[in-house]
Amino acid sequence: MAKFGRKDKKDKVELSKDSYKKARRIFAYMRPYRGIYLIGWLFLVGSSLISMMFPALMGQLLGAEKGDDPLVDIPNVDMTNINVIILVMLIVFALQALFSFFRIVIFNTVTEKTLRDVKKTAFSRMVGYPIDFFNRNKVGELTSRIATDINLIQETLNTTIAEFFRQFVTITVALIWILSISWELALWMLAVVPVLAIVAITFGRYIKKLSKNAQDASAKSNSILVEVLSGIINVKAFTNESYEINRYDKNIKSVMKINLRRGIMRGLFVSFIIFCMFGGISFVIWKAKGMQEAGLINLAEFTSFILFTIFLGMSFAAIPDLYAKLQQAIGSTEHLMDLLEEEVESPDGENVTKLNGEVIFEGVSFSYPQRKEIEVLNEVSFKCEAGQTIALVGSSGAGKSTISSLLFNFYSIDKGKILFDNKNISDISKSSLRDQMAIVPQEVMLFGGTIRENILYGNVNATEEQIQDAAAKANALEFINGFPDGMETTVGDRGIQLSGGQKQRIAIARAVLKDPKILILDEATSALDAESEHLVQEALEKLMQGRTSFVIAHRLSTIKNADTILVLEGGKVVEQGKHDDLIANKEGVYFKLNNIQLT
């Protein structure tokens, strides 16, 4: 299984043979469009070659003298006539424009369709990954990295590959043409221009690195500014104004030092360009002019030589940056392929269409994959008859929420058995099992659409009557109808525009609409005020009727009527029974928990 993890953007891209092998897999997504992509390459080759006629034609236009042989020889066309040269140039420009248009449109079309397929595949696989994958990877960093990788690949397929190829065509054609004009002059040019271009690139990359360091340092100082102003009450309460001023001053001094160094390097760079680069090109032109006056080359050849030299310098300067972009794109593609190689949850198992609701844990032991040395559950055993309510109580970290995760088969257990209607959980397909279960969590996650859309998440095929009925059973219809837009009210990001009690009741309505056989309530009322708790508790009691229910309880007063209460401590079931029986044991853990809440 591929190990997909966070890669720092500051890290240098290190590529291996395996990196290139993985990167080539992106072309598998381009296979359906390979025909039109090949046509795009034909247009690219054509436009690249045609563009190289410009320096020769311009030299002919500006430098042609009577009696000179034309640099561009076209059969049956007088290339010594200035009007004819202009006409040929216009035809060349028209062909160049036409070829470039089709190349850009075709490359863009293929790229967008390819990336659409990649995004769809990546999303489809991600939603199929086990929960442990998301425990190992922060969602924010995951989505950010994927977006960055996709953008790099998009730029590469759209532009970078084409430009990289174009520069090689330019260098190859220009060198051949220059050598055909004068091999001696070509050697002088190659001894000066490429060397100066490489030095300029090195300068530019160092300045770019300093700029990035300055941005990072500036971002750090800005984060201090935001933190301090956001938490100004704490700063003043702890009288840490001087500490924060010194911390901020230290960071902005660091930014200043980097920017001063960058200013010096920019000054040196500009000086280098003015003196060395222009001086070097002037030297080559001087040598060419001397050869032209000596009759070794004519004026048209001299003019074309200068233009080809400029083209060469620009191409030599562009290639390192384009190569660096290609390397980054290969690294990003490798990263994306690593993501696509993660193992999805197995779809295997029996499709159980209707569970009765009996659940049995037989000696279940479990450790999270990332913390195998810590046993979260140790030989946990209990039986829940269909339609019964099991309450799970205990201190934080006792294993209550872990049991709910195992009921959903989010993780594989280390030892023991979990049985649903006497069928081993490993023999039941995950989708058919989860299709008959629902959860109302403590922290309700609503999607950023409307109330209707969030309730419909329980059953996307539900009718309007079913939606209204679910909202009514969840004690949510009254407050929903109180909004001007009713069911079409937008809940905001993660339901931010609703109160805690309102979000809980929408989550309950969602669960009602799903009509599950097994229900899990994960401390669903612990963070609510008294009025909201009463409304939510009333809705929960309606929801629990006729279903097997597991209630993770924070407030013991809410589970007095449970059929069985399991008291967990250190991953073990230390007590179980009804509320009255457990409270009668003055030395028991449940009795002590109850007393703590009463005091």
Residue pairs with C-beta under 8 A, 6 or more apart in sequence:
1 341
1 342
1 343
2 337
2 338
2 339
2 341
2 342
3 338
4 133
4 136
4 137
4 335
4 338
4 339
4 341
4 342
5 136
5 137
6 137
6 138
6 141
6 145
7 145
7 335
9 148
10 216
13 327
13 328
13 330
13 331
15 327
15 330
15 331
15 334
18 334
19 330
19 331
19 334
20 330
22 333
22 334
22 337
22 338
23 329
23 330
23 333
23 334
23 337
25 333
25 337
26 114
26 118
26 153
26 333
26 336
26 337
29 114
29 117
29 118
29 121
30 37
30 110
30 114
32 113
32 117
33 109
33 110
33 113
33 114
36 106
36 109
36 110
37 106
37 107
37 110
39 102
39 106
40 102
40 103
40 106
40 107
40 110
43 99
43 100
43 102
43 103
43 106
44 99
44 103
44 107
44 162
44 165
44 166
45 169
46 95
46 99
47 96
47 99
47 100
47 103
47 166
48 165
48 166
48 169
48 170
49 169
49 173
50 92
50 95
50 96
50 99
51 96
51 166
51 170
52 169
52 170
52 173
52 174
52 177
52 311
53 72
53 92
54 89
54 92
54 307
55 174
55 177
55 304
55 307
55 308
55 311
56 71
56 72
56 177
56 304
57 71
57 72
57 85
57 88
57 89
57 92
58 89
58 303
58 304
58 307
59 71
59 300
59 301
59 302
59 303
59 304
59 305
59 307
60 70
60 71
60 72
60 79
60 85
60 300
60 304
61 82
61 85
61 86
61 89
62 299
62 300
62 303
63 298
63 299
63 300
63 301
63 302
63 303
63 304
64 70
64 80
64 82
64 85
64 299
64 300
65 298
65 299
65 300
66 80
68 80
68 298
68 299
68 300
70 79
70 80
70 300
71 79
71 300
71 301
71 304
72 79
72 88
73 79
74 88
77 84
77 88
78 84
79 85
79 88
103 162
107 157
107 158
107 162
108 158
110 157
111 154
111 157
111 158
114 157
115 150
115 153
115 154
115 157
118 150
118 153
118 336
119 150
121 340
122 146
122 336
122 339
122 340
125 339
125 340
125 342
125 344
126 339
128 344
128 345
129 342
129 343
129 344
129 345
130 343
130 344
130 345
130 410
130 411
131 405
131 410
131 411
132 368
132 369
132 370
132 411
133 342
135 368
135 369
135 370
136 370
145 335
146 336
146 339
148 332
149 332
149 333
149 335
149 336
150 336
152 325
152 328
152 329
152 332
153 329
153 332
153 333
153 336
155 325
155 329
156 325
156 326
156 329
160 322
160 325
160 326
160 329
161 326
163 318
163 322
164 319
164 322
164 323
164 326
167 315
167 318
167 319
167 322
168 319
170 311
170 312
170 314
170 315
171 312
171 315
171 316
171 319
174 308
174 309
174 311
174 312
174 315
175 186
175 312
177 304
177 308
178 185
178 186
178 189
178 305
178 308
178 309
178 312
179 186
181 297
181 301
181 304
181 305
182 291
182 296
182 297
182 301
182 305
184 291
185 284
185 287
185 288
185 291
185 297
185 305
188 284
188 287
189 284
189 305
189 309
189 312
192 280
192 281
192 283
192 284
193 280
193 281
193 284
193 309
193 312
193 313
193 316
194 312
194 313
194 316
196 276
196 277
196 280
196 281
196 313
197 313
197 316
197 317
198 316
198 320
199 272
199 276
200 269
200 272
200 273
200 277
200 317
201 317
201 320
201 321
203 265
203 268
203 269
203 272
204 269
205 320
206 265
207 262
207 265
207 266
207 269
210 258
210 261
210 262
210 265
211 262
213 258
214 255
214 258
214 259
214 262
217 251
217 254
217 255
217 258
218 255
220 251
221 248
221 251
221 252
221 254
221 255
224 244
224 247
224 248
224 251
225 248
228 235
228 244
228 248
234 240
235 241
235 244
281 309
281 310
281 313
284 309
285 306
285 309
288 297
288 302
288 305
288 306
289 302
291 297
291 302
292 298
292 299
292 301
292 302
297 305
345 430
346 430
347 429
347 430
347 431
348 429
349 426
349 427
349 428
349 429
349 430
349 432
350 423
350 427
350 428
350 429
350 432
351 429
351 431
351 432
352 420
352 421
352 423
352 428
352 429
352 432
352 433
352 436
353 432
354 436
354 517
355 420
355 421
355 433
355 436
355 517
355 518
356 386
356 421
356 517
357 384
357 386
357 387
357 421
357 517
357 518
357 547
357 548
358 383
358 384
358 385
358 386
358 419
358 420
358 421
358 422
358 548
359 383
359 384
359 390
359 407
359 418
359 419
359 420
359 518
359 548
360 382
360 383
360 384
360 417
360 418
360 419
360 422
361 380
361 381
361 382
361 383
361 403
361 416
361 417
361 418
362 381
362 416
362 417
362 418
362 419
363 379
363 380
363 381
363 415
363 416
363 417
364 377
364 379
364 380
364 381
364 406
364 413
364 415
364 416
364 417
364 418
365 375
365 377
365 378
365 379
365 380
365 413
365 414
365 415
365 416
366 375
366 376
366 377
366 402
366 406
366 411
366 413
366 414
366 415
367 373
367 374
367 375
367 376
367 414
368 374
368 376
368 411
369 411
375 571
376 399
376 402
376 571
377 399
377 402
377 403
377 406
377 413
377 571
377 572
378 570
378 571
378 572
379 415
379 416
379 572
380 399
380 403
380 416
380 568
380 571
380 572
380 573
381 416
381 573
382 390
382 564
382 566
382 573
382 576
384 390
384 548
384 550
384 563
384 564
385 548
385 563
386 421
386 548
387 546
387 547
387 548
388 548
388 549
388 563
388 564
389 544
389 548
389 549
389 550
389 551
389 561
389 562
389 563
389 564
390 548
390 549
390 550
390 551
390 562
390 563
390 564
390 565
390 566
391 550
391 551
391 552
391 553
391 559
391 562
391 564
391 565
391 566
392 400
392 403
392 404
392 550
392 551
392 552
392 553
392 566
392 568
393 400
393 553
393 556
393 559
393 565
393 566
393 567
393 568
393 590
393 593
394 400
394 567
394 568
394 569
394 589
394 593
395 569
395 593
398 568
398 569
398 570
398 571
399 568
399 571
400 552
400 568
401 522
401 552
403 550
404 439
404 520
404 522
404 550
404 552
405 411
406 413
406 418
407 418
407 437
407 518
407 520
407 550
408 433
408 434
408 437
408 439
408 520
409 418
409 425
409 428
409 430
409 433
409 434
412 426
417 424
417 425
418 424
418 425
419 425
420 428
420 433
425 433
436 516
436 517
436 518
437 516
437 517
437 518
437 519
437 520
438 458
438 510
438 511
438 514
438 516
438 518
438 519
438 520
439 511
439 519
439 520
439 521
439 522
440 504
440 507
440 508
440 511
440 519
440 520
440 521
440 522
440 524
440 540
440 543
441 507
441 522
441 523
441 524
442 522
442 523
442 524
442 526
442 527
444 495
444 500
444 503
444 504
444 506
444 507
445 494
445 495
446 454
446 491
446 494
446 495
446 498
446 503
446 506
446 507
447 453
447 454
447 457
447 491
448 490
448 491
448 492
448 493
448 494
449 490
449 491
450 485
450 487
450 488
450 489
450 490
450 491
451 480
451 483
451 486
451 487
451 488
451 489
451 491
451 506
452 467
452 487
452 488
454 491
454 495
454 506
454 510
455 467
455 470
455 471
455 487
455 506
455 509
455 510
455 513
456 462
456 467
456 513
457 510
458 470
458 509
458 510
458 511
458 512
458 513
458 514
459 466
459 513
459 514
459 515
462 470
462 513
466 513
467 487
467 509
467 513
468 477
469 512
470 509
470 510
470 512
470 513
471 477
471 480
471 487
471 509
473 508
473 509
473 512
473 539
473 542
473 543
474 505
474 506
474 508
474 509
474 512
474 539
474 542
474 543
475 505
475 508
475 535
475 536
475 538
475 539
476 502
476 505
476 506
476 508
476 509
476 539
479 502
479 505
480 486
480 487
480 489
483 489
489 497
490 497
491 497
491 498
491 503
491 506
492 498
495 503
495 506
498 506
499 532
500 527
500 528
500 532
501 528
501 529
501 531
501 532
501 533
501 535
501 536
504 524
504 525
504 528
504 532
504 536
505 535
505 536
505 539
507 524
508 524
508 536
508 539
508 540
508 543
511 519
511 543
512 542
512 543
516 547
517 547
517 548
518 547
518 548
518 549
518 550
519 543
519 544
519 547
519 548
519 549
519 550
520 549
520 550
520 552
521 540
521 544
521 549
521 550
521 551
521 552
522 552
523 552
523 553
523 554
524 536
524 540
525 533
525 536
525 537
525 540
525 555
525 558
526 554
526 555
528 536
537 558
551 558
551 559
551 562
553 559
555 597
556 579
556 590
556 593
556 594
556 597
557 597
559 565
559 579
560 579
561 579
562 578
562 579
563 578
564 576
564 577
564 578
565 575
565 576
565 577
565 578
565 579
565 582
565 590
566 573
566 575
566 576
567 573
567 574
567 575
567 576
567 582
567 588
567 589
567 590
567 593
568 574
569 589
574 589
575 582
575 585
575 588
575 589
575 590
582 588
582 590
582 591
583 590
583 591
583 594
585 591
